[in-house]
Amino acid sequence: QESEGLASKEQTVSASGNKAVSAVPAKKQEKDEPSQARTYGNGMVVEEITMGKPNGIRASKGSMVSVRYIGKLKKNGKIFDSNIGGPPFKFRLGVGSVISGWDVGVEGMRVGDKRRLTIPPKMGYGEKGAGGKIPPNAWLVFDVELINVVPPKKGY
């Protein structure tokens, strides 16, 4: 399935250097405008778009998560992948089954939360690109909504 192929990890990427260096609230504007942004030392940006239920289950390492997303190239805004209108994309968080930008950006989301992830090449598809739609060294922007979380089983 094409959407899984692009979201799946196609290379080994380092998740080092992912400490947040700033947490600057952005001005609350129109719908789907970020209300808060965290910028990491490697350039990754995680922006809170809308908040889900305050008591919603949080996505944590080892959880099976279901998301809806739209993936765009930062350079020109061209959409290269989306599962809007289709089934949610499911993956186990924090185990390297997706690009590292997703493992970092989805962790901590609650069901119903929407985030915009701006992902540098080293946390995306790097020097190789992917699927003929993502060029080498591309910065990626994903609008992600967390649909469901199944917590890891004890002893995971």
Buried (B, 14 or more C-beta within 10 A) or exposed (E): EEBBEBBBBBEEBEBEBBEEEEEEEEEEEEEEEBBBBBBBEBBBBBBBBBBBEEEBBBBBEBBBBBBBBBBBBBEEEEEBBBBEEEEBBBBBBBEEBBBBBBBBBBBBBBBBBBBBBBBBBBBBBBEEBBEEBBBEBBBBBBBBBBBBBBEBEEEE
